[in-house]
Protein backbone atom coordinates (compact mmCIF):
# COMPACT_ATOMS: atom_id res chain seq x y z
CA UNK A 1 0.00 0.00 0.00
CA UNK A 2 1.45 3.34 -0.96
CA UNK A 3 1.56 6.25 1.44
CA UNK A 4 -1.04 8.12 -0.64
CA UNK A 5 -3.55 5.25 -0.34
CA UNK A 6 -2.93 5.01 3.40
CA UNK A 7 -3.44 8.77 3.75
CA UNK A 8 -6.73 8.69 1.85
CA UNK A 9 -7.96 5.72 3.90
CA UNK A 10 -7.21 7.57 7.13
CA UNK A 11 -9.09 10.65 5.92
CA UNK A 12 -12.13 8.59 4.94
CA UNK A 13 -12.10 6.72 8.26
CA UNK A 14 -11.89 9.96 10.24
CA UNK A 15 -14.69 11.55 8.24
CA UNK A 16 -16.97 8.56 8.85
CA UNK A 17 -16.17 8.21 12.55
CA UNK A 18 -16.62 11.80 13.72
CA UNK A 19 -19.47 14.24 13.34
CA UNK A 20 -18.35 17.58 11.93
CA UNK A 21 -18.62 20.62 14.17
CA UNK A 22 -21.54 22.79 13.17
CA UNK A 23 -20.99 26.56 12.89
CA UNK A 24 -23.56 27.38 15.58
CA UNK A 25 -22.00 24.96 18.09
CA UNK A 26 -18.85 27.02 18.57
CA UNK A 27 -20.60 30.17 19.77
CA UNK A 28 -22.34 28.75 22.84
CA UNK A 29 -19.41 26.52 23.77
CA UNK A 30 -16.92 29.36 23.46
CA UNK A 31 -19.12 31.75 25.41
CA UNK A 32 -19.49 29.20 28.23
CA UNK A 33 -15.73 28.64 28.32
CA UNK A 34 -15.02 32.38 28.52
CA UNK A 35 -17.61 32.83 31.28
CA UNK A 36 -16.09 29.95 33.25
CA UNK A 37 -12.59 31.31 32.77
CA UNK A 38 -13.60 34.78 33.92
CA UNK A 39 -15.58 33.43 36.86
CA UNK A 40 -18.74 35.10 35.60
CA UNK A 41 -22.05 33.70 34.53
CA UNK A 42 -23.43 32.88 31.11
CA UNK A 43 -25.82 35.42 29.61
CA UNK A 44 -28.42 34.06 27.25
CA UNK A 45 -29.85 36.28 24.54
CA UNK A 46 -33.15 34.40 24.25
CA UNK A 47 -35.12 32.18 26.57
DOTORDREN-503547 format. One record per residue: residue number from 1; chain; x, y, z of N, C-alpha, C, O in turn; residue in three letters. Coordinates in nm, 4 decimals, m for minus. Example, Ala and Ser with C-alpha at 12.3 -4.5 7.8 and 13.67 -1.06 7.14 Angstrom:
// DOTORDREN-503547
(node 1 "A" (1.3190 m0.5690 0.7800) (1.2300 m0.4500 0.7800) (1.3200 m0.3300 0.7800) (1.4236 m0.3319 0.8465) "Ala")
(node 2 "A" (1.2850 m0.2250 0.7080) (1.3670 m0.1060 0.7140) (1.2900 0.0030 0.7870) (1.3409 0.1138 0.8039) "Ser")
***
This chain:
// DOTORDREN-503547
(node 1 "A" (0.0858 m0.1168 0.0000) (0.0000 0.0000 0.0000) (0.0908 0.1235 0.0000) (0.1829 0.1346 0.0809) "Unk")
(node 2 "A" (0.0635 0.2132 m0.0897) (0.1453 0.3342 m0.0957) (0.1021 0.4320 0.0133) (m0.0057 0.4191 0.0714) "Unk")
(node 3 "A" (0.1868 0.5281 0.0391) (0.1555 0.6246 0.1444) (0.0331 0.7094 0.1075) (m0.0408 0.7530 0.1958) "Unk")
(node 4 "A" (0.0117 0.7325 m0.0215) (m0.1043 0.8115 m0.0643) (m0.2342 0.7359 m0.0354) (m0.3313 0.7955 0.0112) "Unk")
(node 5 "A" (m0.2365 0.6065 m0.0622) (m0.3552 0.5250 m0.0343) (m0.3833 0.5201 0.1158) (m0.4984 0.5294 0.1584) "Unk")
(node 6 "A" (m0.2783 0.5056 0.1947) (m0.2934 0.5011 0.3403) (m0.3467 0.6340 0.3923) (m0.4315 0.6366 0.4815) "Unk")
(node 7 "A" (m0.2973 0.7441 0.3368) (m0.3438 0.8771 0.3754) (m0.4921 0.8952 0.3439) (m0.5681 0.9438 0.4277) "Unk")
(node 8 "A" (m0.5326 0.8566 0.2250) (m0.6731 0.8695 0.1847) (m0.7623 0.7804 0.2709) (m0.8719 0.8217 0.3086) "Unk")
(node 9 "A" (m0.7177 0.6604 0.3022) (m0.7963 0.5718 0.3899) (m0.8132 0.6326 0.5282) (m0.9203 0.6214 0.5878) "Unk")
(node 10 "A" (m0.7092 0.6966 0.5801) (m0.7205 0.7575 0.7129) (m0.8166 0.8756 0.7111) (m0.8907 0.8967 0.8071) "Unk")
(node 11 "A" (m0.8161 0.9526 0.6031) (m0.9085 1.0651 0.5916) (m1.0523 1.0166 0.5852) (m1.1397 1.0723 0.6517) "Unk")
(node 12 "A" (m1.0774 0.9140 0.5065) (m1.2126 0.8593 0.4935) (m1.2592 0.8013 0.6262) (m1.3746 0.8208 0.6643) "Unk")
(node 13 "A" (m1.1727 0.7308 0.6969) (m1.2099 0.6722 0.8259) (m1.2415 0.7806 0.9287) (m1.3364 0.7666 1.0059) "Unk")
(node 14 "A" (m1.1641 0.8871 0.9306) (m1.1892 0.9965 1.0235) (m1.3202 1.0661 0.9914) (m1.3969 1.0994 1.0817) "Unk")
(node 15 "A" (m1.3459 1.0878 0.8646) (m1.4694 1.1547 0.8244) (m1.5926 1.0720 0.8608) (m1.6964 1.1284 0.8956) "Unk")
(node 16 "A" (m1.5829 0.9425 0.8533) (m1.6970 0.8564 0.8853) (m1.7147 0.8379 1.0353) (m1.8264 0.8137 1.0810) "Unk")
(node 17 "A" (m1.6079 0.8487 1.1125) (m1.6175 0.8206 1.2552) (m1.6583 0.9413 1.3394) (m1.7119 0.9234 1.4488) "Unk")
(node 18 "A" (m1.6350 1.0617 1.2925) (m1.6619 1.1802 1.3723) (m1.7660 1.2689 1.3048) (m1.7691 1.2817 1.1824) "Unk")
(node 19 "A" (m1.8498 1.3287 1.3859) (m1.9471 1.4241 1.3338) (m1.8796 1.5597 1.3203) (m1.8102 1.6029 1.4123) "Unk")
(node 20 "A" (m1.8983 1.6271 1.2085) (m1.8349 1.7575 1.1929) (m1.8957 1.8611 1.2884) (m2.0129 1.8521 1.3251) "Unk")
(node 21 "A" (m1.8159 1.9573 1.3270) (m1.8619 2.0621 1.4171) (m1.9467 2.1601 1.3363) (m1.9042 2.2098 1.2320) "Unk")
(node 22 "A" (m2.0645 2.1862 1.3854) (m2.1539 2.2786 1.3171) (m2.1183 2.4228 1.3540) (m2.0722 2.4480 1.4653) "Unk")
(node 23 "A" (m2.1389 2.5169 1.2630) (m2.0992 2.6557 1.2890) (m2.1640 2.7162 1.4133) (m2.1014 2.7965 1.4824) "Unk")
(node 24 "A" (m2.2874 2.6791 1.4421) (m2.3559 2.7376 1.5575) (m2.3115 2.6761 1.6895) (m2.3396 2.7324 1.7953) "Unk")
(node 25 "A" (m2.2434 2.5629 1.6864) (m2.2004 2.4956 1.8091) (m2.0864 2.5719 1.8770) (m2.0767 2.5714 1.9997) "Unk")
(node 26 "A" (m2.0019 2.6361 1.8004) (m1.8853 2.7024 1.8566) (m1.9239 2.8209 1.9433) (m1.8603 2.8442 2.0461) "Unk")
(node 27 "A" (m2.0251 2.8957 1.9055) (m2.0603 3.0170 1.9770) (m2.0963 2.9920 2.1223) (m2.0393 3.0545 2.2117) "Unk")
(node 28 "A" (m2.1891 2.9025 2.1467) (m2.2337 2.8751 2.2838) (m2.1218 2.8111 2.3658) (m2.1022 2.8458 2.4823) "Unk")
(node 29 "A" (m2.0498 2.7191 2.3060) (m1.9411 2.6521 2.3774) (m1.8310 2.7505 2.4134) (m1.7780 2.7470 2.5245) "Unk")
(node 30 "A" (m1.7969 2.8374 2.3208) (m1.6920 2.9362 2.3463) (m1.7360 3.0364 2.4513) (m1.6576 3.0738 2.5386) "Unk")
(node 31 "A" (m1.8602 3.0797 2.4436) (m1.9121 3.1748 2.5410) (m1.9124 3.1133 2.6812) (m1.8790 3.1813 2.7782) "Unk")
(node 32 "A" (m1.9494 2.9868 2.6928) (m1.9491 2.9196 2.8228) (m1.8064 2.9071 2.8768) (m1.7830 2.9254 2.9963) "Unk")
(node 33 "A" (m1.7125 2.8763 2.7893) (m1.5731 2.8643 2.8318) (m1.5198 2.9978 2.8833) (m1.4533 3.0026 2.9868) "Unk")
(node 34 "A" (m1.5487 3.1053 2.8116) (m1.5016 3.2377 2.8523) (m1.5645 3.2783 2.9854) (m1.4966 3.3341 3.0716) "Unk")
(node 35 "A" (m1.6941 3.2505 3.0026) (m1.7612 3.2830 3.1282) (m1.6998 3.2044 3.2437) (m1.6801 3.2587 3.3524) "Unk")
(node 36 "A" (m1.6699 3.0780 3.2207) (m1.6092 2.9946 3.3249) (m1.4690 3.0455 3.3594) (m1.4305 3.0512 3.4762) "Unk")
(node 37 "A" (m1.3948 3.0820 3.2568) (m1.2587 3.1306 3.2773) (m1.2579 3.2619 3.3545) (m1.1721 3.2839 3.4400) "Unk")
(node 38 "A" (m1.3534 3.3487 3.3242) (m1.3600 3.4784 3.3915) (m1.4309 3.4713 3.5256) (m1.4328 3.5698 3.5994) "Unk")
(node 39 "A" (m1.4885 3.3579 3.5582) (m1.5576 3.3425 3.6857) (m1.6948 3.4075 3.6853) (m1.7558 3.4226 3.7912) "Unk")
(node 40 "A" (m1.7436 3.4453 3.5716) (m1.8737 3.5100 3.5600) (m1.9829 3.4086 3.5332) (m1.9662 3.2889 3.5563) "Unk")
(node 41 "A" (m2.0926 3.4578 3.4850) (m2.2048 3.3704 3.4528) (m2.2392 3.3877 3.3064) (m2.2020 3.4876 3.2448) "Unk")
(node 42 "A" (m2.3091 3.2921 3.2510) (m2.3427 3.2884 3.1108) (m2.4716 3.3673 3.0864) (m2.5750 3.3397 3.1472) "Unk")
(node 43 "A" (m2.4638 3.4648 2.9973) (m2.5824 3.5422 2.9611) (m2.6439 3.4813 2.8358) (m2.5739 3.4529 2.7386) "Unk")
(node 44 "A" (m2.7730 3.4620 2.8388) (m2.8419 3.4058 2.7248) (m2.9223 3.5155 2.6583) (m2.9908 3.5923 2.7259) "Unk")
(node 45 "A" (m2.9148 3.5236 2.5256) (m2.9852 3.6277 2.4535) (m3.1349 3.5997 2.4465) (m3.2153 3.6928 2.4518) "Unk")
(node 46 "A" (m3.1732 3.4736 2.4348) (m3.3147 3.4399 2.4249) (m3.3474 3.3286 2.5216) (m3.2591 3.2528 2.5618) "Unk")
(node 47 "A" (m3.4718 3.3183 2.5587) (m3.5121 3.2185 2.6572) (m3.5492 3.0892 2.5936) (m3.5856 2.9944 2.6632) "Unk")
***
